[in-house]
Amino acid sequence: MIWLALGLAAAGCYLFKWVGLSLPSHWLDDPRVLRVAMMLPVALLAALVAVQTFGDGRSLVLDARAAGIGVAAIAVLLRAPFLLVVVLAAATAAIVRAVSG
């Protein structure tokens, strides 16, 4: 059953990609479409980060991951390099986990 679901998901992804490539180019040149297309990956990534940070099955949690995201947000606001943001977030989460037991 899982292979059927996986196959259907793969076929659906391929179909969406094919439909996107089949659209007339003048539809994609509309400034509104371009603006949405530029913001969509950021919104999807933010949603994935939020779900992975604050979700645990069917409940919300506030743990070391949230502290790491908080430190990462501050580092981004201070315009720190990406690698430093990742290291600070990981180190913060590790320290909070170690301290909280």
Residue, then its C-alpha position, 0 to 999 in steps of 0.5 A: m500500500i505504501w508503494l502505491a501512495l509513493g507512486l501516486a505522489a511521484a506521478g502527481c509531482y511529475l504531472f504538476k511539473w509538466v503542467g507548469l512547463s506547459l503553461p504559455s510564457h505570457w501567463l508567467d510574465d505577469p508581475r503578480v505571478l512573478r511576485v508570488a513565484m518569488m515568495l512561494p519558496v520562502a513561505l514553504l521553507a518557513a512553514l517547514v521550519a515551523v512544523q519541525t520546530f514546534g510540532d511533535g506528532r499532533s501536539l505543539v512543543l516548546d523545547a530546545r529547538a525553539a531556543g535555537i530558532g530564536v537565536a538564529a532569528i536574532a543572528v539573521l537580524l544582525r546580518a550574520p553569515f549563514l554558516l554562523v547562523v546555523v552553528l549558533a542555532a545548533a549550539t544553542a539547541a545543544i546547550v539547552r538540551a544539555v542544561s535541561g537534562 
